[in-house]
Amino acid sequence: MKTFSKSHFEILFLKKLLNSEGFLGKGTPKRASEMSGFLLGFRKGSVVFDLEKSLTMYFKALRLIKACRESSYSILFVGCPPLMELSLQKELHNSPHTFVSESSWVLGSLTNSAQSEVSPSLIVTFNLLCKFPSKECFKKEIPLISFVDETCDLSFIDYPIFVNLKSEGAAYMYQYLIKQSILNSNGEQTL
């Protein structure tokens, strides 16, 4: 088995993001002051994300995912890139984790007492629609990793990962995060 140094691993993600323009947002953000640490500036009317900070946050999130996996904690994945939904459901089918499409998420699922059995240890969102209520995670004290762009509200997000959500690089990063959540102790996927 070939092992890669972390720097090679980081370069692979960086190349994917650069090749798919994962560093470009759509336009001028409404909440520029909230995102000041994650923005480099503007180019031809588009926001330019600071990929170094995004990747740093991504690797912190990856360590948290691995810790949850090693501790057998459950993770709730909400939303994904459109072309990944079926494969994601298959991958997570026999794992302790759950997937809900962003459009199927019901407000209050975490905080309603009638549905209190929904209590993951960690939530990971891919916020294409920016509708996931991060305040629910805050109230239930559940850490939140969220792939976001310049249109999303950062309030209550513990690990915001700024990328162009429609880029191939963002989809690759999200898929890798999910694969890390379902590896067993031998480094193999559980099926």
C-alpha positions in Angstrom: 0.0 0.0 0.0 1.4 3.4 -1.0 1.3 6.1 1.6 1.3 9.8 0.8 2.8 12.6 2.8 0.3 15.2 4.1 1.8 17.8 1.8 1.1 15.6 -1.3 -2.4 15.0 0.0 -3.0 18.8 0.4 -1.6 19.5 -3.1 -4.1 16.9 -4.5 -7.0 18.8 -3.0 -5.6 22.1 -4.0 -5.2 21.0 -7.6 -8.8 19.7 -7.7 -10.1 23.0 -6.4 -8.0 25.1 -8.7 -8.8 23.0 -11.8 -12.5 23.2 -11.1 -12.5 26.9 -10.0 -13.5 25.8 -6.5 -12.0 29.1 -5.2 -14.5 31.3 -7.0 -17.8 32.4 -5.5 -20.7 33.8 -7.4 -20.6 37.5 -6.6 -20.4 40.1 -3.8 -21.3 38.5 -0.5 -24.0 39.9 1.7 -22.2 39.0 4.9 -18.6 40.1 3.9 -17.7 41.0 7.5 -18.5 37.5 8.7 -16.3 35.9 6.0 -13.4 38.3 6.2 -11.0 35.6 7.3 -11.9 33.4 4.4 -11.9 35.8 1.5 -8.9 37.0 -0.5 -10.8 39.5 -2.5 -12.7 39.9 -5.8 -11.9 39.0 -9.4 -14.1 40.0 -12.3 -17.2 40.3 -10.1 -16.6 37.0 -8.3 -15.5 36.3 -4.7 -12.1 34.7 -4.3 -11.9 32.3 -1.3 -8.7 31.8 0.6 -8.1 28.2 -0.2 -5.3 27.9 2.4 -7.8 28.7 5.2 -10.5 26.5 3.6 -8.1 23.6 3.4 -6.9 24.2 7.0 -10.5 24.1 8.2 -11.2 21.0 6.0 -8.3 19.1 7.6 -9.5 20.0 11.1 -12.9 18.7 10.1 -11.3 15.6 8.7 -9.6 14.9 12.0 -13.0 15.3 13.8 -14.6 12.9 11.4 -11.8 10.3 12.0 -12.2 10.8 15.8 -16.0 10.2 15.5 -15.3 7.1 13.4 -12.8 5.7 15.9 -15.2 6.4 18.8 -18.2 4.8 16.9 -20.2 8.0 17.1 -23.0 8.6 14.5 -22.7 11.3 11.9 -25.6 12.9 10.1 -24.9 14.1 6.6 -27.3 16.7 5.2 -27.2 17.5 1.5 -24.7 16.6 -1.1 -23.7 17.6 -4.6 -26.6 16.6 -6.9 -24.9 13.9 -8.9 -23.7 12.1 -5.7 -27.0 11.5 -3.9 -27.6 7.9 -4.9 -24.0 6.7 -4.5 -23.9 8.5 -1.1 -27.0 6.7 0.1 -25.5 3.3 -1.0 -22.2 4.1 0.7 -23.8 5.0 4.0 -26.5 2.3 4.0 -24.6 -0.2 6.2 -22.8 2.4 8.3 -23.9 3.9 11.7 -24.3 7.2 9.8 -27.4 8.8 8.3 -28.0 10.8 5.1 -30.8 13.2 4.5 -31.1 15.3 1.3 -31.1 19.0 2.0 -34.5 19.5 0.5 -35.9 16.7 2.7 -34.7 18.2 6.0 -37.5 19.0 8.3 -37.1 22.1 10.5 -37.0 21.2 14.1 -35.9 17.6 13.6 -33.1 18.0 16.1 -34.9 20.2 18.7 -38.4 18.8 18.6 -39.0 16.7 21.7 -41.3 14.3 19.6 -38.3 13.5 17.4 -35.6 13.4 20.1 -34.2 10.1 18.9 -32.5 12.1 16.1 -29.3 12.8 18.0 -26.1 12.4 16.0 -22.7 13.2 17.5 -21.7 15.3 14.5 -23.5 16.9 11.6 -21.9 17.6 8.2 -23.8 19.7 5.6 -23.3 20.5 2.0 -25.3 23.8 1.9 -26.3 24.2 -1.8 -29.7 25.7 -0.7 -28.4 27.3 2.5 -31.5 26.2 4.3 -30.0 24.0 7.0 -30.8 25.6 10.4 -27.4 25.6 12.1 -29.1 27.1 15.2 -30.6 23.6 15.9 -27.1 22.2 16.2 -26.1 25.0 18.5 -29.1 24.4 20.8 -28.4 20.6 20.9 -24.6 21.2 21.3 -23.8 19.2 18.2 -20.6 20.2 16.3 -21.4 21.3 12.7 -19.1 21.0 9.7 -20.5 22.8 6.7 -19.4 23.3 3.1 -20.5 26.8 2.4 -20.2 29.6 -0.2 -20.6 33.3 0.1 -24.4 33.1 0.3 -24.6 31.1 3.5 -25.0 32.4 7.0 -22.1 31.4 9.2 -23.8 31.9 12.5 -23.4 28.7 14.6 -21.2 26.9 12.1 -18.2 25.4 13.9 -16.2 24.3 10.9 -17.1 26.4 7.8 -15.4 25.2 4.6 -15.6 27.9 1.9 -15.6 26.5 -1.6 -17.6 26.9 -4.8 -20.3 24.4 -4.0 -20.9 23.7 -7.7 -17.2 22.8 -8.4 -15.9 19.3 -8.9 -13.2 20.0 -6.3 -15.9 20.6 -3.6 -17.7 17.4 -4.5 -14.4 15.5 -4.3 -13.6 16.9 -0.9 -17.1 16.0 0.4 -16.9 12.5 -1.0 -13.5 12.0 0.6 -14.9 13.2 4.0 -17.7 10.6 3.8 -15.3 7.8 2.8 -13.2 8.6 5.9 -16.3 8.3 8.1 -17.0 4.7 7.0 -13.5 3.3 7.1 -12.9 0.5 9.6 -9.7 0.2 11.7 -7.9 -1.6 8.8 -8.4 1.4 6.6 -11.1 -0.4 4.5 -14.6 0.7 3.9 -17.3 -1.1 5.9 -20.0 -2.6 3.7 
